[in-house]
Amino acid sequence: MKKGEEGILDILILNLKKGCRPGFDKLYQELALPLLKRWNVDVIFFGPSLHEEETYLVVRRYKNVTDRGKNQDAYYNSNEWKNGPREQLMSLVESYSSVVVPANEILIDEFRMMK
């Protein structure tokens, strides 16, 4: 995206099963992250929460809500996800939710610097 076209941020909050965070983080980096990159998903931040042992955060950037919906529908319905890391990752997840907020360059830069 060009400057001035910041888009939106999809903030995915994963509540993991007790003691699973190190394993989830390893699987996420080795399996999910490369797959998301192949699908051109702009993951600007991922990692464990500082406040709870079972919480993990993924922040993705999209052009708009419509782009997010199309991209996520295609990705999560793909054979590459379903036959790939889906089962391994989701077996470690207790629950999840997401929040969508407007993006701006300052917020995006701050998330990218936390990596």
C-alpha positions as a Markdown table, in Angstrom:
| # | Residue | x | y | z |
|---|---|---|---|---|
| 1 | Met | 0.0 | 0.0 | 0.0 |
| 2 | Lys | 1.1 | 3.5 | -0.7 |
| 3 | Lys | 1.6 | 6.3 | 1.9 |
| 4 | Gly | -1.8 | 7.7 | 2.7 |
| 5 | Glu | -3.5 | 4.4 | 2.1 |
| 6 | Glu | -3.0 | 2.8 | 5.5 |
| 7 | Gly | -6.0 | 0.5 | 5.4 |
| 8 | Ile | -7.2 | -1.4 | 8.4 |
| 9 | Leu | -5.6 | -3.6 | 11.0 |
| 10 | Asp | -7.1 | -7.0 | 12.0 |
| 11 | Ile | -5.9 | -7.8 | 15.5 |
| 12 | Leu | -6.3 | -11.5 | 16.2 |
| 13 | Ile | -6.2 | -12.5 | 19.9 |
| 14 | Leu | -5.7 | -16.2 | 20.4 |
| 15 | Asn | -6.3 | -17.8 | 23.9 |
| 16 | Leu | -4.1 | -20.9 | 23.9 |
| 17 | Lys | -4.4 | -24.0 | 25.9 |
| 18 | Lys | -2.3 | -24.0 | 29.1 |
| 19 | Gly | 1.4 | -24.6 | 28.4 |
| 20 | Cys | 1.0 | -24.5 | 24.6 |
| 21 | Arg | 2.4 | -21.1 | 23.9 |
| 22 | Pro | 6.0 | -22.0 | 23.1 |
| 23 | Gly | 4.9 | -24.8 | 20.8 |
| 24 | Phe | 2.3 | -22.6 | 19.1 |
| 25 | Asp | 4.8 | -19.8 | 18.5 |
| 26 | Lys | 7.3 | -22.3 | 16.9 |
| 27 | Leu | 4.6 | -23.8 | 14.7 |
| 28 | Tyr | 3.3 | -20.3 | 13.8 |
| 29 | Gln | 6.7 | -19.1 | 12.7 |
| 30 | Glu | 7.7 | -22.3 | 10.8 |
| 31 | Leu | 4.3 | -23.1 | 9.2 |
| 32 | Ala | 1.7 | -20.4 | 9.3 |
| 33 | Leu | 3.9 | -17.3 | 8.7 |
| 34 | Pro | 5.5 | -18.6 | 5.5 |
| 35 | Leu | 2.0 | -19.6 | 4.2 |
| 36 | Leu | 0.6 | -16.2 | 5.0 |
| 37 | Lys | 3.5 | -14.6 | 3.1 |
| 38 | Arg | 2.7 | -16.7 | 0.1 |
| 39 | Trp | -0.9 | -15.5 | 0.3 |
| 40 | Asn | 0.4 | -11.9 | 0.4 |
| 41 | Val | -1.0 | -11.3 | 3.9 |
| 42 | Asp | 0.8 | -8.3 | 5.5 |
| 43 | Val | 1.5 | -9.7 | 9.0 |
| 44 | Ile | 2.9 | -6.6 | 10.8 |
| 45 | Phe | 3.2 | -8.2 | 14.2 |
| 46 | Phe | 2.9 | -11.6 | 15.9 |
| 47 | Gly | 3.9 | -13.0 | 19.3 |
| 48 | Pro | 3.1 | -13.7 | 22.9 |
| 49 | Ser | 1.3 | -11.3 | 25.1 |
| 50 | Leu | 3.3 | -9.7 | 27.9 |
| 51 | His | 0.4 | -10.1 | 30.4 |
| 52 | Glu | -0.8 | -13.6 | 30.1 |
| 53 | Glu | 1.0 | -16.9 | 29.5 |
| 54 | Glu | -1.8 | -18.3 | 27.3 |
| 55 | Thr | -2.4 | -15.3 | 25.0 |
| 56 | Tyr | -0.9 | -14.8 | 21.5 |
| 57 | Leu | -1.4 | -11.9 | 19.2 |
| 58 | Val | -1.3 | -11.6 | 15.4 |
| 59 | Val | -1.8 | -8.2 | 13.6 |
| 60 | Arg | -2.5 | -8.2 | 9.9 |
| 61 | Arg | -3.0 | -5.3 | 7.6 |
| 62 | Tyr | -5.6 | -5.1 | 4.8 |
| 63 | Lys | -6.7 | -2.5 | 2.4 |
| 64 | Asn | -10.3 | -2.4 | 3.8 |
| 65 | Val | -12.9 | -4.6 | 5.4 |
| 66 | Thr | -14.0 | -6.0 | 2.0 |
| 67 | Asp | -10.4 | -6.9 | 1.2 |
| 68 | Arg | -10.0 | -8.6 | 4.6 |
| 69 | Gly | -13.1 | -10.7 | 4.1 |
| 70 | Lys | -12.2 | -11.8 | 0.6 |
| 71 | Asn | -8.6 | -12.6 | 1.6 |
| 72 | Gln | -9.5 | -14.5 | 4.8 |
| 73 | Asp | -12.3 | -16.5 | 3.0 |
| 74 | Ala | -9.9 | -17.5 | 0.3 |
| 75 | Tyr | -7.0 | -18.3 | 2.7 |
| 76 | Tyr | -9.0 | -20.2 | 5.4 |
| 77 | Asn | -10.9 | -22.2 | 2.7 |
| 78 | Ser | -7.8 | -23.1 | 0.8 |
| 79 | Asn | -6.4 | -26.7 | 0.7 |
| 80 | Glu | -3.0 | -25.2 | 1.6 |
| 81 | Trp | -4.4 | -24.1 | 5.0 |
| 82 | Lys | -6.8 | -27.0 | 5.6 |
| 83 | Asn | -4.3 | -29.7 | 4.7 |
| 84 | Gly | -1.3 | -27.7 | 6.1 |
| 85 | Pro | -0.9 | -26.2 | 9.5 |
| 86 | Arg | -4.5 | -25.8 | 10.4 |
| 87 | Glu | -5.0 | -28.9 | 12.5 |
| 88 | Gln | -1.7 | -28.5 | 14.3 |
| 89 | Leu | -2.2 | -24.9 | 15.2 |
| 90 | Met | -5.9 | -25.0 | 16.0 |
| 91 | Ser | -5.4 | -28.0 | 18.4 |
| 92 | Leu | -3.5 | -25.6 | 20.6 |
| 93 | Val | -6.1 | -22.9 | 20.6 |
| 94 | Glu | -8.8 | -22.6 | 23.3 |
| 95 | Ser | -10.6 | -19.7 | 21.7 |
| 96 | Tyr | -9.9 | -16.6 | 19.6 |
| 97 | Ser | -11.4 | -13.3 | 18.6 |
| 98 | Ser | -10.5 | -10.4 | 16.4 |
| 99 | Val | -10.8 | -6.6 | 16.4 |
| 100 | Val | -10.6 | -4.5 | 13.2 |
| 101 | Val | -9.4 | -0.9 | 13.6 |
| 102 | Pro | -8.4 | 1.8 | 11.2 |
| 103 | Ala | -4.6 | 1.8 | 10.5 |
| 104 | Asn | -2.3 | 4.7 | 10.4 |
| 105 | Glu | 1.5 | 4.9 | 9.6 |
| 106 | Ile | 2.4 | 5.6 | 13.2 |
| 107 | Leu | 0.5 | 2.6 | 14.6 |
| 108 | Ile | 1.9 | 0.3 | 11.8 |
| 109 | Asp | 5.4 | 1.4 | 12.4 |
| 110 | Glu | 5.1 | 0.9 | 16.1 |
| 111 | Phe | 3.8 | -2.7 | 15.6 |
| 112 | Arg | 6.6 | -3.5 | 13.1 |
| 113 | Met | 9.2 | -2.2 | 15.6 |
| 114 | Met | 8.0 | -4.6 | 18.3 |
| 115 | Lys | 9.1 | -7.7 | 16.2 |
